[in-house]
Amino acid sequence: MSASWLFSTPCSKLNHHLRRRSHRLIFSPPFSFSGTGKQMVTTSSASSSSNRGAFTTLEERVTFEKEIKKSKFIAIAGHIPDEGSAQSFLSEVRDPRATHNCWAYKVGEQYRTNDDGEPSGTAGKPIHSAIASSGLDRIMVVVIRHFGGIKLGTGGLVRAYGGVAAECLRNAPTCLIKSKVPMGLEVPFELLGVLYHQLQSFQAEDIKQDYDTGKDGVTMVTFKADFDRVQGLEEAIKANCSRDIVFYKR
């Protein structure tokens, strides 16, 4: 992390604004899924953290279906913004008539898998491996199995669940999402026009002003910028407005 990401403690009012308006990606703590009791869930030991940066995820929900030795496997994959959304996704796509609804998801460094009654490690883990190999983030894959009467064995199940999940993700439409960094600064009234020009040039979002700064002729401006444009935006503002401007980031 470069020195430009470091910030000094802002005044109490600005700190209040940044807390209130910041848009951070936060991973919720582990939670339980309601179910039939057949579920076996494994959780990553990695610590939860906000992930500032860019990541690639699914642009839309996708489905892939394949028959393997008379069993029908249906993989459904989609974007989930956080761990809390996994339960809703599962509720929407699971088939209560199916023999198994196995799944896995990945949100940053956090992941969970579920074998839903299949032998331990033969369904959820292969699905997660397919997600990890795809390079996608913040996605969930549910693989539904309708048993066809022929047992596949441990190796066959691993290949079936992992293979169907991988095929589902292989040609799925994706999109790049850039994390936003909440920022703020105090600027004299006469420099507002120049400041706004720079903010627009760097495509800053959620721009707000507050004139109640306790300083004559000074307003506080808060906004959000793409993580990879922060340094360039700071340099442009200082070059065109004032080298003395102090930026606050969270």
C-alpha positions in Angstrom: 0.0 0.0 0.0 1.5 3.3 -1.0 1.9 6.2 1.3 -0.9 8.1 -0.4 -3.4 5.7 1.2 -2.4 6.8 4.7 -4.5 9.5 6.2 -4.4 11.6 9.4 -7.3 11.7 11.8 -9.9 14.1 10.4 -11.9 16.6 12.4 -14.9 15.1 14.2 -17.5 16.5 11.7 -15.7 15.2 8.7 -15.2 11.8 10.3 -19.0 11.7 11.0 -19.7 12.4 7.3 -17.3 9.7 6.1 -18.7 7.1 8.5 -22.3 8.0 7.4 -21.6 8.0 3.7 -18.9 5.5 3.2 -19.7 2.5 1.0 -17.5 -0.3 2.1 -17.7 -4.0 1.2 -18.1 -5.7 4.6 -18.2 -9.5 5.1 -20.8 -10.5 7.7 -19.8 -13.1 10.4 -20.5 -16.8 9.8 -24.2 -17.7 9.9 -26.3 -20.9 9.7 -28.5 -22.1 6.8 -31.8 -23.7 7.7 -32.2 -27.1 6.1 -32.9 -30.8 6.5 -30.0 -31.7 8.7 -28.1 -33.3 5.8 -25.9 -30.3 5.3 -22.3 -30.2 6.1 -20.7 -26.8 6.0 -17.0 -25.9 6.0 -15.8 -22.4 6.5 -12.6 -20.7 5.5 -10.2 -20.0 8.3 -9.1 -16.8 6.6 -10.0 -13.6 8.5 -12.8 -11.4 7.3 -11.7 -8.1 5.7 -12.8 -5.4 3.4 -11.4 -5.9 -0.1 -10.4 -2.6 -1.7 -9.5 -3.1 -5.3 -11.1 -4.6 -8.4 -12.7 -8.0 -8.9 -14.4 -9.9 -11.7 -17.8 -11.4 -11.1 -20.8 -12.7 -13.0 -22.8 -10.2 -15.0 -25.9 -12.3 -14.8 -27.3 -15.6 -13.5 -26.3 -18.6 -15.6 -27.4 -22.3 -15.8 -25.7 -25.4 -17.2 -27.3 -28.8 -17.3 -25.7 -32.2 -17.9 -26.8 -35.9 -17.6 -24.2 -38.2 -16.1 -25.1 -41.9 -15.8 -28.8 -41.1 -15.8 -28.4 -38.5 -13.0 -29.3 -35.0 -14.1 -26.9 -32.3 -12.8 -28.0 -28.6 -13.0 -25.6 -25.9 -12.1 -26.9 -22.4 -11.4 -24.4 -19.6 -10.7 -24.8 -16.0 -9.9 -23.3 -12.9 -8.3 -23.7 -12.4 -4.5 -22.5 -9.0 -3.1 -21.8 -10.4 0.3 -22.1 -13.5 2.5 -25.6 -12.5 3.8 -26.9 -12.7 0.2 -26.0 -16.4 -0.1 -29.1 -17.6 1.8 -31.4 -15.6 -0.5 -29.7 -17.0 -3.6 -30.0 -20.6 -2.3 -33.6 -20.1 -1.5 -34.4 -18.8 -5.0 -32.6 -21.6 -7.0 -32.8 -24.8 -4.9 -35.1 -27.5 -6.0 -36.9 -29.2 -3.0 -37.8 -32.1 -5.3 -34.1 -32.9 -6.1 -32.0 -35.5 -4.4 -29.3 -33.0 -3.5 -28.8 -29.3 -3.6 -25.0 -28.8 -3.2 -23.3 -25.5 -3.2 -20.3 -23.3 -2.6 -19.6 -19.6 -2.6 -16.7 -17.2 -2.5 -16.7 -13.7 -1.2 -13.2 -12.2 -1.0 -11.2 -14.5 1.3 -14.4 -16.0 2.8 -16.0 -19.2 1.4 -18.4 -21.9 2.4 -19.3 -25.3 0.9 -22.1 -27.7 1.4 -22.4 -31.4 0.4 -26.1 -31.7 1.2 -26.0 -35.4 2.0 -23.4 -36.5 -0.6 -20.3 -38.2 0.8 -18.1 -35.6 2.6 -15.9 -33.6 0.3 -17.4 -34.9 -3.0 -19.7 -32.0 -3.9 -19.2 -28.7 -2.1 -15.4 -28.7 -2.3 -15.2 -29.5 -6.1 -17.7 -26.7 -6.7 -15.6 -24.3 -4.7 -12.5 -25.5 -6.6 -14.2 -24.7 -9.9 -15.0 -21.2 -8.5 -11.4 -20.6 -7.4 -10.1 -21.8 -10.8 -12.4 -19.4 -12.6 -10.8 -16.3 -11.0 -14.3 -15.0 -10.2 -15.3 -13.4 -6.9 -18.5 -12.8 -5.0 -20.3 -15.6 -6.7 -22.3 -18.7 -5.6 -22.8 -21.9 -7.5 -25.6 -24.4 -6.6 -25.5 -27.8 -8.3 -28.8 -29.6 -8.2 -28.8 -33.4 -8.6 -31.7 -35.6 -9.6 -30.5 -39.2 -8.9 -30.9 -41.5 -11.8 -30.4 -44.8 -10.1 -26.7 -45.4 -10.8 -24.1 -44.6 -8.1 -21.1 -42.7 -9.3 -18.7 -43.5 -6.5 -16.5 -40.9 -4.7 -14.3 -40.0 -7.7 -17.3 -39.9 -10.0 -19.1 -37.5 -7.8 -16.1 -35.2 -7.5 -15.7 -35.1 -11.3 -19.4 -34.6 -11.8 -20.0 -31.7 -9.4 -16.7 -30.0 -10.1 -17.1 -30.5 -13.9 -20.6 -29.2 -14.1 -19.7 -26.2 -12.0 -16.7 -25.4 -14.1 -18.7 -25.7 -17.4 -21.3 -23.4 -16.0 -18.7 -20.7 -15.3 -16.5 -21.2 -18.3 -18.4 -19.2 -20.9 -20.5 -17.1 -18.5 -20.7 -13.3 -19.1 -18.5 -11.4 -16.5 -17.9 -7.8 -15.5 -15.2 -5.9 -13.7 -16.2 -4.1 -10.5 -14.0 -1.5 -9.0 -14.2 -0.7 -5.3 -14.9 2.9 -4.3 -12.9 4.9 -1.8 -14.8 7.5 0.3 -12.9 10.7 0.4 -13.3 14.2 1.7 -11.6 17.6 1.8 -12.1 21.2 2.8 -11.8 23.8 0.1 -12.3 27.6 -0.2 -15.4 28.8 -2.1 -13.4 30.3 -4.9 -11.9 26.9 -5.8 -15.1 25.0 -6.0 -15.4 25.3 -9.8 -11.9 24.0 -10.3 -12.5 21.2 -7.8 -15.7 20.1 -9.5 -14.0 20.0 -12.8 -11.3 17.6 -11.5 -13.9 15.5 -9.8 -15.9 15.1 -13.0 -12.7 14.4 -15.0 -11.9 11.5 -12.7 -15.5 10.3 -12.6 -16.0 10.8 -8.9 -19.4 9.8 -7.5 -21.8 10.7 -4.7 -20.4 14.3 -4.5 -21.8 16.2 -1.5 -21.2 19.6 0.1 -21.5 20.9 3.6 -21.0 24.6 4.3 -21.2 24.2 8.1 -17.5 23.8 8.6 -17.0 26.4 11.3 -14.6 28.2 8.9 -15.4 31.4 7.0 -15.4 30.9 3.2 -14.7 27.2 3.4 -16.9 24.2 2.5 -16.5 20.5 3.0 -16.8 18.3 -0.1 -17.1 14.5 0.2 -17.2 12.0 -2.7 -16.2 8.5 -3.8 -13.5 7.6 -6.3 -12.4 4.4 -8.0 -9.5 2.9 -6.0 -7.1 3.1 -8.9 -7.9 6.7 -9.6 -7.3 8.1 -6.1 -3.7 9.0 -6.4 -4.2 10.7 -9.8 -7.2 12.6 -8.5 -5.2 13.8 -5.5 -2.3 15.0 -7.6 -4.7 16.8 -10.1 -6.6 18.6 -7.3 -3.4 19.7 -5.6 -1.9 20.9 -8.9 -4.9 22.9 -9.9 -6.4 24.0 -6.5 -3.8 24.0 -3.7 -0.9 22.0 -2.5 -2.1 22.6 1.0 -5.3 20.7 0.7 -5.5 17.7 3.0 -7.5 14.6 1.9 -9.3 12.3 4.2 -10.0 8.7 3.3 -11.6 5.7 4.9 
